[in-house]
Amino acid sequence: MKPILLQGHERSITQIKYNCEEDFLFTVAKDPVINVWYSVNGERLGTCTSHTGAVWCVDADWDTKHVLTGSADNSCRLWDCETGKQLALLKTNSAVRTCSFDFGGNIITFSTDKQMGYQCFVSFFDLWDPSQIDSNEPYMKIPCSDSKITSALWGPLGECIIAGQES
């Protein structure tokens, strides 16, 4: 195994994620940049820069057509992986700490921080229903009153969400 040095962020890395085929790496950091790299040689493929705050999380769907990011700028954004074009902007009341696609790539979920007087929520959007994206209204929103969620992922077959909390 040969180590690869990836230099593309001005601040510390918050998450590194492979796509399903493990040919791309996605990196996000406490800066507004999302980088995509070839995993074989570390060559940067591209960047997305529409966020205005630290980017806490990133995920790619199973066929790497779409990328999802969550940021301290109170937004979750959906990107076209091939063009880098932003496809959707979901605004929130607080920072988005985790985000992910379900196994099929049709459902997205993200969690928001408990801050500025706002409660932590886990929100679910069905990408097959554009009205949810247009209205910024998830089909399900689960409150989390104990402490903020710091890590979350889909369980087997997309039947549940497994979340780790600050406490």
C-alpha angles and dihedrals in degrees: 000000000000120000117233123207112217113197113183110108133078095204137038120301116255100184141002119196135182121213116237094268090047093227094114133049122203119202130188130179146174086290127075095256128110112196129197118200137183102247094212098062107006094244112155111243097186150313139235119208112175096111116096099201142038112312109226103180146021137183136174125210120244096270095037093240093123136034125199124205135182125201148185086245087082096255144109114206133197117211137192102238096208098050102023089231117149108242101180140011118203111191121209137186094242141014119307107234103176135021136174148160122237117243093272094047092235101102123055126193133188137173128220129212125256098241144118090032093304124124123237113257138183109215129196125203127184108218090202088067106064091184089072091056093042093050094038087230118134120216088231133022121182119197119221109198101170104068138322122288112245099177135019138168139170117266126225114315091358092280096129145009119239112208135185118207135208091248 
